[in-house]
């Protein structure tokens, strides 16, 4: 039977009180069904939807876009209200579903159905995934309603109400949230300058305050990625606090005109919305460092955290006295946040210009090292074009200042991912965390290092810390999932993968991890579908090789060889080796693995669980020799 899997917005509707009506007046109930069909079907078609089926008094439809689904739901409710014959409950969820002939199956269908059941009469409830996808649609208004554990759904679902003309506004339920008392999220300061190009400056001020506060041991500080996820969304601060699980939020604005600065900052207590601190600064640009110090100290004072000695010196540390160099550094960081190969190259240009103005600007060197390492590890640029520059910049940063976390993080990444000196890498990551305990990436890297060294407890601990500090960072979540995968904790892999898909359904890694975990837990059809979707979203050797490997392990040698042909035109000996392993051609596989080690291909560091899953490789002495060459305990 032909079937295919895709992402779809699933909408369920249900007539309120229909069961009781059916018991009292069967003829009227059937008449109502026909009215409901005549009302809904044209609207579903108008908004490019697909009428799937009727389930008693319920209707299921699918849409290719979330906005079409929500607009259709609003139109249905508005027309239903004007008809005044009956009320509907509507629920919408975005997820992976399987289309089989004229029907749809999967978790996405189940969740949409449960959300509809939880909706109040006359209302539209949507999942957080749907809400995230329509957050930039100015014509759609939503509000958080509740978080609830739904039947046959493993994780609690956060539900939002879509507001439309005449809809009842549901009072959000109070949530019992595990919040650390001394915790804060610094939202991106609004750019009120007449020049929109100054956005880098307002973003940079926010990030600098995050970095300053992050060095306080007693304070949990949410990372940049998660705090900036709320940029421009104008959401209620209480809801933001609940999502990030923090007790305090700092927000503000920046207006820059020539050498003149106006900065406002407000510290709000999430539980009651009380302003603990509010200040406006009208200063000169040269005073920017003093302003940041004043804001940071005022925040700590309001939260009743006192700084002493080394910690106070660390928080108030200035990395340069040159304001022009500082602005160039902020602009470099702005381009780093865009996370593309081109913007990383642009960031390097700004870091170099900052270094020209201040040759002792250590943190600019570490920023440069980060860019080159990421260009190699994530975007696949050749090692010869990236590693010499990364190593030189990281070492210079460390030589200039060994007491900043970024220097140790930069050199640690090189020790781990390039030199494969895991013990030294671990020492640098531990040092980075001792200086800046809130730096999520340091915990990510220590998690990965501990995974390679076989220290499960440490790896899983720092995996959870990293997720807690930056819960919306897809890349961090992608990387720390290596820990549960390596130690066989497939339920955690699936949980992390579903979180990635919920945060961004177009991010390939969520589907990749989901597919791989399904394959290893006896769900091959679901695994193949998820891996196929990952390949569609990211047509690189990483995802393609896993698909080819799965073909081989399932006995489809012909398709596996087709993948090998495609991989031969791409970079990565290790990827080709995996597919040859899957079809049992181990001699050729080991030739490719050894070439990969000679080229220091980073994915080789994560082969141990794969090797362990192949009985023939477990018994092959060449496997232990491979791991020995990399310094990985067998």
C-alpha positions in Angstrom: 0.0 0.0 0.0 1.6 3.3 -1.1 2.5 5.6 1.8 4.6 8.7 2.5 5.6 10.8 5.4 5.7 14.6 5.6 5.3 17.5 8.0 1.7 18.7 8.1 -0.6 20.9 10.1 -3.4 18.7 11.4 -6.7 20.3 12.4 -9.4 18.5 14.4 -12.9 20.0 15.0 -15.6 18.6 17.2 -19.3 19.7 17.7 -19.9 20.6 21.4 -22.6 18.6 23.0 -23.3 16.4 20.0 -23.4 13.1 21.9 -26.2 14.4 24.2 -28.1 15.8 21.2 -27.9 12.4 19.4 -29.5 10.7 22.4 -32.3 13.3 22.5 -33.1 14.1 18.9 -31.4 11.8 16.3 -32.9 13.6 13.3 -31.7 17.0 14.5 -28.3 15.6 15.2 -27.9 14.3 11.6 -29.1 17.6 10.2 -26.4 19.3 12.3 -23.8 17.0 10.8 -24.8 18.1 7.3 -24.7 21.8 8.3 -21.2 21.3 9.9 -20.0 19.6 6.7 -21.4 22.4 4.5 -19.8 25.0 6.7 -16.3 23.5 7.0 -15.5 21.8 3.7 -15.5 24.9 1.5 -13.4 26.8 4.0 -10.8 23.9 4.3 -10.6 24.0 0.5 -10.4 27.8 0.4 -7.3 27.7 2.6 -5.6 24.9 0.5 -6.4 22.2 3.0 -7.2 18.5 2.5 -10.4 17.1 3.9 -9.3 13.8 5.4 -12.4 12.3 7.0 -15.2 12.7 9.4 -15.2 10.8 12.7 -18.7 11.0 14.1 -19.2 14.7 14.8 -15.5 15.4 14.3 -13.6 16.4 11.2 -9.9 15.9 10.5 -8.1 18.1 7.8 -4.5 18.6 6.9 -2.7 21.7 5.6 0.7 22.2 4.1 1.3 25.4 6.1 0.5 26.3 9.7 -0.8 29.8 8.7 -3.4 28.2 6.3 -4.6 25.9 9.1 -5.0 28.7 11.6 -6.7 31.0 9.2 -9.1 28.3 8.2 -9.9 27.6 11.9 -10.6 31.2 12.5 -12.9 31.4 9.5 -14.7 28.3 10.6 -15.3 29.6 14.1 -16.4 33.0 12.9 -18.9 31.5 10.5 -20.0 29.0 13.1 -20.6 31.8 15.6 -22.7 33.8 13.1 -24.8 30.7 12.3 -25.4 30.3 16.1 -26.7 26.7 15.7 -23.8 24.9 17.4 -20.4 25.4 18.9 -17.1 23.8 17.8 -13.9 22.9 19.6 -10.8 23.1 17.3 -7.3 21.8 17.9 -4.2 22.2 15.6 -0.7 20.6 15.8 2.2 20.6 13.4 4.1 17.3 13.2 5.3 14.4 11.1 2.4 12.2 9.8 2.1 9.3 7.5 -0.3 9.5 4.6 -1.8 6.1 3.5 -4.2 6.4 0.6 -6.8 8.9 1.9 -6.0 8.6 5.6 -3.3 10.0 8.0 -1.6 8.4 10.9 1.1 9.3 13.4 1.9 11.2 16.6 1.0 14.5 15.0 -2.6 13.2 14.5 -2.9 12.0 18.1 -1.6 15.2 19.5 -3.9 17.4 17.4 -6.9 15.2 18.5 -5.9 15.6 22.2 -5.5 19.3 21.9 -9.0 19.6 20.3 -10.4 17.6 23.2 -8.7 20.0 25.7 -10.1 23.1 23.9 -12.9 25.1 25.5 -16.2 25.4 23.5 -16.1 28.0 20.8 -12.2 28.2 21.0 -9.2 27.2 18.9 -6.3 25.7 20.8 -2.9 25.1 19.2 0.4 23.5 20.2 3.5 25.4 21.0 5.0 24.2 17.7 2.2 25.8 15.8 2.4 29.0 17.9 6.2 29.2 17.2 5.5 29.0 13.5 2.9 31.8 13.4 4.6 34.1 16.0 5.7 36.5 13.2 2.2 36.7 11.7 0.8 40.1 12.8 -2.8 39.2 11.8 -2.9 36.2 14.2 -3.0 36.8 18.0 -2.5 34.0 20.5 -2.1 33.6 24.2 -0.7 30.9 26.4 -3.4 28.8 28.1 -1.9 25.8 29.9 0.6 23.0 29.9 -1.0 19.6 30.2 0.0 15.9 30.0 -2.3 14.6 27.3 -3.4 10.9 27.0 -1.0 8.8 25.0 1.5 11.7 24.7 4.8 11.2 26.5 5.7 14.8 27.2 3.5 17.7 28.6 2.1 19.8 25.8 2.0 23.6 26.0 -1.3 24.9 24.5 -2.1 28.4 23.2 -5.5 29.9 22.3 -6.0 31.7 19.0 -7.9 34.9 19.5 -10.4 36.1 16.9 -13.4 38.5 16.8 -15.9 37.5 19.3 -13.9 34.7 20.9 -14.0 34.1 24.6 -10.6 34.9 26.2 -9.6 32.0 28.4 -7.8 32.9 31.6 -4.4 31.1 31.5 -4.0 28.4 34.1 -1.4 29.0 36.8 1.6 26.8 36.2 3.8 25.2 38.8 7.2 25.7 37.3 10.5 24.5 38.6 12.3 27.9 38.8 15.7 28.6 40.4 15.3 31.7 42.6 18.5 33.3 41.5 18.1 33.1 37.7 17.8 35.6 34.9 17.2 36.0 31.2 18.5 39.1 29.5 16.2 39.8 26.5 17.7 41.6 23.5 17.6 45.3 24.0 15.4 47.1 21.5 17.3 49.2 18.9 15.7 52.7 19.0 18.3 54.3 16.9 17.2 55.9 13.6 19.7 53.7 11.8 18.5 50.0 11.7 22.2 49.1 11.0 22.9 49.8 14.7 21.0 46.7 15.7 24.4 45.0 16.2 25.1 47.5 18.9 21.9 46.9 20.9 22.2 43.2 20.5 25.8 43.4 21.6 25.0 45.3 24.7 22.5 42.6 25.7 25.1 39.9 25.0 27.8 41.6 27.0 25.5 41.9 30.0 24.7 38.2 29.6 28.4 37.4 29.6 29.2 39.6 32.6 26.4 38.1 34.7 27.2 34.5 33.5 30.4 34.6 35.6 28.5 34.8 38.9 28.5 31.4 40.5 25.3 32.0 42.5 23.3 33.1 39.4 21.8 31.0 36.6 21.9 33.0 33.4 20.1 31.8 30.3 22.2 31.7 27.1 22.0 34.1 24.2 20.2 31.7 21.8 17.3 31.1 24.1 17.0 34.7 25.3 17.1 36.1 21.8 14.4 33.6 20.6 11.9 36.1 21.9 13.3 39.1 20.0 10.6 41.3 18.5 7.7 39.0 19.6 6.3 41.3 22.3 5.1 38.5 24.5 4.1 38.8 28.1 7.2 38.7 30.3 5.6 36.2 32.7 5.1 33.7 29.8 8.7 34.2 28.7 9.9 33.6 32.3 7.8 30.4 32.5 9.2 29.1 29.2 12.8 29.8 30.3 12.2 28.8 33.9 13.8 32.0 35.4 12.8 34.2 38.3 14.0 37.5 36.7 14.0 39.2 33.3 16.1 42.2 32.2 14.8 44.2 29.2 15.8 47.5 27.8 16.5 49.7 24.8 19.4 51.5 23.1 19.4 54.7 21.2 22.7 55.6 19.6 23.3 58.8 17.6 26.9 59.7 16.8 28.8 59.7 20.2 25.5 60.1 22.2 24.0 57.1 23.9 20.7 56.6 25.7 20.2 53.2 27.4 17.3 52.1 29.5 17.2 49.0 31.5 14.4 47.4 33.7 14.7 44.3 35.9 11.4 42.6 36.4 10.5 39.8 38.9 8.6 37.2 36.9 6.3 36.0 39.6 4.5 39.3 40.1 5.8 41.7 37.4 7.4 44.0 40.0 10.2 46.3 38.7 13.1 45.7 41.0 15.3 48.1 39.1 14.8 50.7 36.4 17.4 53.2 35.1 18.0 55.5 32.1 21.5 56.5 31.1 22.2 59.6 28.9 25.9 59.4 28.3 28.7 59.5 25.8 29.7 56.4 23.8 33.0 56.4 25.7 31.0 55.6 28.9 29.6 52.4 27.5 31.8 50.2 29.7 30.8 52.1 32.9 27.1 51.8 32.0 27.4 48.0 31.5 29.1 47.7 34.9 26.4 49.8 36.6 23.6 47.7 35.1 25.2 44.4 36.1 26.0 45.5 39.6 22.5 46.9 40.1 20.9 43.7 38.9 23.0 41.6 41.4 22.2 44.1 44.2 18.4 43.8 43.4 18.6 40.0 43.4 20.7 40.3 46.6 23.9 38.6 45.3 27.1 40.2 46.7 30.3 39.9 44.8 33.7 39.7 46.4 37.3 39.6 45.4 38.2 37.6 42.3 34.6 37.1 41.2 33.8 40.8 41.3 37.0 41.5 39.3 36.0 38.9 36.8 32.5 40.3 36.3 33.7 43.9 35.9 36.7 42.9 33.7 37.3 45.1 30.6 38.8 43.3 27.6 39.7 46.5 25.9 39.6 50.3 26.6 39.3 51.1 22.9 35.6 51.8 22.2 36.1 51.6 18.4 37.6 48.2 18.7 34.8 47.2 21.0 32.1 48.2 18.5 33.9 46.2 15.8 33.9 43.2 18.1 30.2 43.6 18.7 29.6 43.7 15.0 31.6 40.5 14.6 29.5 38.8 17.2 26.4 40.0 15.5 27.5 38.2 12.3 28.4 35.0 14.3 24.9 34.8 15.5 23.6 34.6 11.9 25.3 31.2 11.7 26.1 30.8 8.0 29.5 30.3 6.3 29.3 33.7 4.7 28.5 35.5 8.0 31.3 33.7 9.8 33.8 34.9 7.2 32.3 38.4 7.7 32.7 38.1 11.5 36.4 37.2 11.0 36.9 40.4 9.1 35.4 42.5 12.0 37.5 40.6 14.6 40.6 41.3 12.6 39.8 45.0 12.4 39.2 45.0 16.1 42.6 43.3 16.7 44.3 45.9 14.4 43.0 48.6 16.8 43.9 46.7 19.9 46.5 43.9 19.3 45.9 42.7 23.0 42.2 42.2 22.5 42.2 38.5 23.7 38.5 37.8 23.4 38.5 39.0 19.7 41.2 36.3 19.1 39.0 33.7 20.7 36.0 34.8 18.6 38.1 34.4 15.5 39.2 30.9 16.6 35.6 30.0 17.2 34.7 31.0 13.6 37.4 29.0 12.0 36.6 25.9 14.1 32.9 26.1 13.3 33.6 26.6 9.6 35.5 23.3 9.7 33.4 21.2 12.1 29.9 22.4 11.1 30.2 23.7 7.5 32.9 21.3 6.3 35.6 23.8 5.1 38.9 22.0 4.5 41.1 21.6 7.6 44.1 23.2 5.8 42.1 26.4 5.3 40.8 26.6 8.8 42.9 24.8 11.5 46.2 26.8 11.2 44.3 30.1 11.7 42.1 28.6 14.5 45.1 27.3 16.4 47.0 30.5 16.0 44.1 32.7 17.2 43.2 30.4 20.1 46.8 30.2 21.4 47.2 34.0 21.1 43.9 34.5 23.1 45.2 32.1 25.8 48.7 33.8 25.9 47.1 37.2 26.2 44.7 36.2 29.0 44.4 32.8 30.6 41.6 34.0 32.9 38.8 34.3 30.4 36.5 31.3 29.7 36.5 31.9 25.9 40.3 31.4 25.7 40.1 28.0 27.3 37.0 27.0 25.3 38.7 27.9 22.1 41.9 25.9 22.8 39.8 23.1 24.3 37.8 22.7 21.1 41.0 22.4 19.1 42.4 19.8 21.5 39.1 17.8 21.3 38.1 18.0 17.7 41.4 18.4 15.9 44.3 17.2 18.0 42.3 14.4 19.7 44.0 15.2 23.0 41.0 14.4 25.2 42.6 14.8 28.6 44.0 18.3 27.8 40.7 19.3 26.2 38.9 18.2 29.4 41.2 20.3 31.5 40.5 23.4 29.4 36.7 22.9 29.5 36.7 22.4 33.3 38.8 25.6 33.6 36.3 27.5 31.3 33.4 26.4 33.4 35.1 27.4 36.7 35.5 30.9 35.2 32.0 31.1 33.6 29.7 28.4 34.9 26.8 29.6 32.8 28.5 29.2 29.4 26.3 26.5 27.8 28.8 25.7 25.1 31.5 24.8 27.6 29.1 22.3 29.1 28.4 21.0 25.6 32.0 20.5 24.9 32.8 18.8 28.3 29.8 16.5 27.6 31.2 15.5 24.3 34.7 15.0 25.7 33.4 12.9 28.6 31.4 10.8 26.2 34.5 9.9 24.2 36.3 9.1 27.5 33.5 6.8 28.5 32.4 8.8 31.6 28.7 8.4 31.4 27.7 10.2 34.6 29.7 13.3 33.8 28.6 13.4 30.1 24.9 13.1 31.0 25.2 15.7 33.8 26.8 18.3 31.5 24.3 17.5 28.8 21.4 18.4 31.1 23.2 21.6 32.3 23.8 22.7 28.7 20.1 22.2 27.8 19.0 24.0 31.0 21.2 27.0 30.3 20.2 27.4 26.7 17.0 25.4 26.1 16.2 26.8 22.7 19.7 26.2 21.1 19.2 23.6 18.4 22.9 23.1 17.8 23.6 22.5 21.5 20.8 20.0 21.7 22.0 18.3 18.5 25.5 17.9 19.9 24.7 16.8 23.5 22.4 14.1 22.1 25.7 12.2 21.2 25.9 11.4 25.0 22.7 9.4 25.4 23.2 7.8 22.0 26.7 6.7 22.8 25.5 5.1 26.1 22.5 3.4 24.6 19.9 5.7 26.3 17.6 5.7 23.2 14.5 7.0 25.0 16.5 10.2 25.8 17.7 10.4 22.2 14.0 10.2 21.1 13.0 12.8 23.6 15.7 15.2 22.5 14.9 14.6 18.9 11.2 15.4 19.3 12.2 18.6 21.2 14.3 19.6 18.2 11.5 18.9 15.7 9.1 20.9 17.9 11.5 23.8 18.1 12.1 23.8 14.4 10.5 21.3 12.1 12.9 22.3 9.3 16.1 21.5 11.3 17.4 18.2 9.9 19.1 17.0 13.0 15.9 16.4 14.9 14.6 14.0 12.1 18.1 12.5 11.9 18.3 11.5 15.6 14.7 10.4 15.6 15.3 8.1 12.6 18.5 6.6 13.9 16.9 6.0 17.3 13.8 4.4 15.8 16.1 2.1 13.7 17.9 0.9 16.8 14.7 0.4 18.8 12.9 -1.9 16.3 10.9 0.7 14.4 12.5 0.5 10.9 9.7 1.9 8.9 9.4 5.0 11.1 13.2 5.2 11.1 13.5 5.2 7.3 10.8 7.8 7.0 12.5 10.2 9.4 16.0 9.7 7.9 14.5 10.3 4.5 13.1 13.6 5.7 16.5 14.5 7.2 18.2 13.9 3.8 15.6 16.1 2.1 16.4 18.9 4.5 20.2 18.5 4.5 21.6 16.9 1.4 25.1 16.4 2.7 27.3 13.4 3.3 26.4 13.2 7.0 22.7 12.4 6.5 23.1 10.6 3.2 25.7 8.2 4.7 23.3 7.3 7.5 20.5 6.6 5.0 22.9 4.4 3.0 24.1 2.6 6.1 20.5 1.8 7.1 19.8 0.5 3.6 22.8 -1.8 4.0 21.8 -3.0 7.4 18.3 -3.8 6.1 19.8 -5.9 3.3 19.2 -3.5 0.4 22.7 -3.7 -1.0 21.7 -2.1 -4.3 20.5 1.1 -2.7 23.5 1.2 -0.3 25.8 1.1 -3.3 23.9 3.9 -5.0 24.6 6.0 -1.9 28.3 5.1 -2.0 28.5 6.4 -5.6 27.0 9.7 -4.4 29.3 9.9 -1.4 32.4 9.4 -3.6 31.8 12.9 -5.0 31.6 14.4 -1.5 34.1 14.8 1.2 34.4 12.3 4.1 36.1 9.0 4.0 34.4 7.9 7.2 31.0 8.2 5.7 31.8 5.9 2.8 33.4 3.5 5.3 30.1 3.2 7.2 28.1 2.2 4.2 30.7 -0.4 3.2 30.5 -1.7 6.8 26.7 -2.0 6.5 27.0 -4.3 3.5 29.7 -6.4 5.1 32.7 -5.3 3.0 34.9 -4.7 6.0 38.3 -4.7 4.2 37.3 -1.7 2.0 35.6 -0.1 5.1 38.8 -0.2 7.1 40.7 1.4 4.2 38.4 4.3 4.3 38.5 4.5 8.1 42.2 4.7 8.2 42.2 7.4 5.5 39.7 9.3 7.7 42.0 9.1 10.7 44.9 10.4 8.7 42.8 13.3 7.7 41.5 13.8 11.3 37.9 13.7 10.1 36.0 14.7 13.2 33.0 12.2 12.8 35.5 9.3 13.5 35.4 10.3 17.2 31.8 9.0 17.3 32.1 5.7 15.6 32.6 3.6 18.8 28.8 3.0 19.3 28.4 2.1 15.6 31.3 -0.4 15.8 29.8 -1.9 18.9 26.5 -2.5 17.1 28.2 -4.7 14.5 29.2 -8.1 16.0 31.8 -8.7 13.2 33.5 -5.4 14.0 33.5 -6.2 17.8 35.6 -9.3 17.1 37.8 -7.7 14.4 41.2 -6.7 15.9 41.4 -3.8 13.4 38.6 -2.1 15.4 40.6 -1.8 18.6 43.6 -0.5 16.6 41.4 2.2 15.0 40.2 3.4 18.4 43.8 3.2 19.8 45.0 5.4 17.0 42.5 8.0 18.1 43.2 7.6 21.8 39.6 6.4 22.5 39.2 3.7 25.3 38.0 0.4 23.7 
